[in-house]
Amino acid sequence: MIMSSIPKNLQAVTASIVAAAAEAGRAADTVRLLAVSKTFGPQAVQQAVAAGQRAFGENYLQEGVDKIGALKALGAPALEWHFIGPIQSNKTRPIAEHFDWVHTVERIKIAQRLSEQRPAGLAPLQICLQVNISGEASKSGVAPHELAALAHDVAALPNLALRGLMAIPEPADQFDQQRAAFARLRALYDQLRADGLALDTLSMGMSSDLRAAIVEGATIVRVGSAIFGARTYER
Ligand SMILES: *Cc1c(COP(=O)(O)O)cnc(C)c1O
């Protein structure tokens, strides 16, 4: 049996966040680490929790809901769960009931359902709008020219708190290419703030492009494989 490398990996990822923030002239605590635990079991999450991690991201609804329940049953401290996968309109209720954040809202209909289905007594669901910043290369996300209207409509819904924007750019090897995509999301974010929306979150950057994302202003980086290891399956 090999000793878990999750605590060590978390330290290494945290060190790269600190280094990238310093490079960008930003305070390290302006960048939050979201540990993406999709495909990994409750024990892996528990190891990350023991190392101090509290915010986790899940892509697949049933797997995520099961894991949230499993961690409660294991007696974990209060955790923050972020839904970061594609949303089917008939599957919004469990998201509204079990998650704290949703990063992948791209249609008003989904936002309306999440707002209606958010249980009374829970804090508003924290929302990022997913933006398609790579054009044809990606099917997910609202088109940049439709973003402002969507953002204003979502901001008006009662049981949601619109926090910012999220993107998954087309994979790029070059640092400058990675930066250019993140800079486009940053520009859209700055525009919405100039329009009067009180946004504070840019969810961008994963294991392979976290430095470029932080240099361009990411406030949440979503990191999976660099913490938990390679995924043995993708759906
Ligand atoms: C899987 C996933 C991540 C994490 O990706 P890694 O390359 O494993 O760091 C981040 N964001 C989203 C939306 C994902 O689906």
PDBQT file of the ligand as one rigid body, heavy atoms in Angstrom, charges set to zero:
ROOT
HETATM    1  C1  LIG A 301     -12.432  18.069 -14.058  1.00  0.00    +0.000 C 
HETATM    2  C2  LIG A 301     -12.600  19.547 -13.990  1.00  0.00    +0.000 A 
HETATM    3  C3  LIG A 301     -11.636  20.366 -13.393  1.00  0.00    +0.000 A 
HETATM    4  C4  LIG A 301     -10.314  19.840 -12.858  1.00  0.00    +0.000 C 
HETATM    5  O1  LIG A 301      -9.504  19.438 -13.905  1.00  0.00    +0.000 OA
HETATM    6  P1  LIG A 301      -7.986  18.942 -13.637  1.00  0.00    +0.000 P 
HETATM    7  O2  LIG A 301      -7.365  19.033 -14.948  1.00  0.00    +0.000 OA
HETATM    8  O3  LIG A 301      -8.100  17.548 -13.101  1.00  0.00    +0.000 OA
HETATM    9  O4  LIG A 301      -7.391  19.867 -12.640  1.00  0.00    +0.000 OA
HETATM   10  C5  LIG A 301     -11.885  21.720 -13.314  1.00  0.00    +0.000 A 
HETATM   11  N1  LIG A 301     -13.019  22.265 -13.787  1.00  0.00    +0.000 NA
HETATM   12  C6  LIG A 301     -13.973  21.505 -14.362  1.00  0.00    +0.000 A 
HETATM   13  C7  LIG A 301     -15.197  22.164 -14.864  1.00  0.00    +0.000 C 
HETATM   14  C8  LIG A 301     -13.792  20.136 -14.489  1.00  0.00    +0.000 A 
HETATM   15  O5  LIG A 301     -14.733  19.417 -15.094  1.00  0.00    +0.000 OA
ENDROOT
TORSDOF 0
